[in-house]
Amino acid sequence: MELHIAPVSWDFPRPFTLAVTPRDDDIDGLNHTNNAVYVQWCGQIGWAHSQALGLGLADYRRLDRAMAIRRGAYDYLLPTLAGEELTLATWLTASDGKLTMERRFQLVRQRDGATVLRARWDLVCIELSSGRARRMPNEFCEVYLPAQVSPSDTPAPVR
């Protein structure tokens, strides 16, 4: 049997993606993936993206800075079930280059290309040692700012 994967219409170009599949213990009393699982997946892909760009937890500790979630918003559009193949995408979509940054997420069901979740994090740079908001170090700006995308960027067709 050949697996059909539907074309995906990403919200932004150049997604950083992670394949995820709900396990039996991710399913809640309503027989779909518990919302907290989506939040955990967003955390996983956010770190994976940052590491792929060249900034990991060791860098955050060395610089005594981190991008912390100030606000998270999640739009749960459709349920997902155990064993469904999903693709989670993330993008950096905005930054003032000083203190704040925005990260977006889109979770897509592979069998039909349906978007099942959209999420957004508003991030603020903090000093790890004090927990207080502090200006982004140059290394953050050098890595994160060029990685930003916008809806006006011309996306390549995704198949």
N, C-alpha and C positions, 0 to 999 in steps of 0.2 A: 504494500500500500504506500503510495507516494504522499508525503505530507505537503499540503498546500499552505503556503505562507502568503497572506494578503499583502499588497503594497501598503506602505505606511505613509501617512501624510503628517510629517513632523511639524510642530509649531514653529521651530526655528531651524536654520541650516546647521550642518555639521554637528549632529548630536554625538555626545559621548554616551555609549550604551552599555547596558548590563542585562544579560538574560536572567530572568527569575521565574520560578515556578512555585506556586503555593504548595506546601506539604500538608499532609493530613492534620498536623497539629497547629497549622496556621488558620484553620477553619473554625469559626465561632458557632455559637448557638443558632445563628440565622442561616447556617449552612453555606456561608461564603467567607472569603478571606477577611480576617479581622483587620479593621482600620489601622491598628497599631503596627501590623506587619508592613503596611505601605510606608509608614513613617520610618521604620527600621531600614527598609530598602533604600529610602531616600538618603538616610545617613550613610549607608554603605557606598552608594554610588557617588555621593558628594566627596567622601574621602578618596575613593578610587580615582575620581577625576582630578582632584587636587594632586594626588601622588603622580598621576600620569603627566600632569603639567610640570612637575618637578618640585612640589612642596608637600612634604609629609609631616607627620607628627614630630619627628626629630628636628626638623627645621623650625616648626612652631616653637618648640621648647628652646632651641638655641637662640632664636630671635626674641623670646619672651613675648610673643604676639600670637594671636589666633583670630580667625574669623568665626564669631559666635552667632548663633541664631537669635535675633532679636524678636522676630515674628515669623511664624510658619502658618501658611494657609493651605488647606487641602480641599479640593473639590472631588468628591467621590461620585463618579458619574455612572458607573456600571459595576455590578458585582463580578468577582472572579471566583473560580472553584479550584479545588485541589487538582493538581496535575496539569492545569492550563499553562501553556507556554506563553510567556509575556516578555516584553522588552521594555525596560525602563531607560529613559533618556534624560540627560541633564545638560544645562547650559548656564554659563555666566552671562547675564543679560544687561547688567548696568553696574556702574560704580562711579563714585565721585572722585576716585583716586586718592582719597584722604582717609575716610573713615568707614564708608558703607559700600556694600555690594549686594547685588540681587542674584539669586540662583533660581532657575525654573526647572520643573520636572514634568515629564509626560510618560504615562504608563500605557502601553498598547498591547492588546490581545492579538497574538500572531494569527490565529485562524481566520480572523475577519478584518484585521486592521483597525478595530474599534479602539478609541481612546477610552480607558476606564478610569483614569485619574489624571488630574492636573494639579500641580502644587507650586508654591512659591515660598522661598525663604528670603527675608530681609536680614542681611548679615551686618554686623558691626565689628570692627577691629577692636580687640581688647588686649590689654597687657595681662599675660597669664599670672604674673606674680601678685597683682593687685585686683584683677577682675575689672578694672576700670577701662573705659573707652580710651583708646590711644590711636594716634595716626598710624596708618599702614607703613611698614618699613618698605624701603626701595625694592627689596626682593619680591615682596607681594605685588607691587605695582608692575614690576618687570615681567612677572609670570602671569598674573591674573588679567591685567588690562588688555594685552593682545589676544587673549582667549575669548573675550566678549563677542557675542553675536547679537544681531538685532533682526526683527522681522523683515527689515528692508534689505538685508543681505540676500543675495540671490542664491537660493538653495538649488543644489543639484537634485534631479529626480531620484527618489529612493525606490528601489525595486527589491 
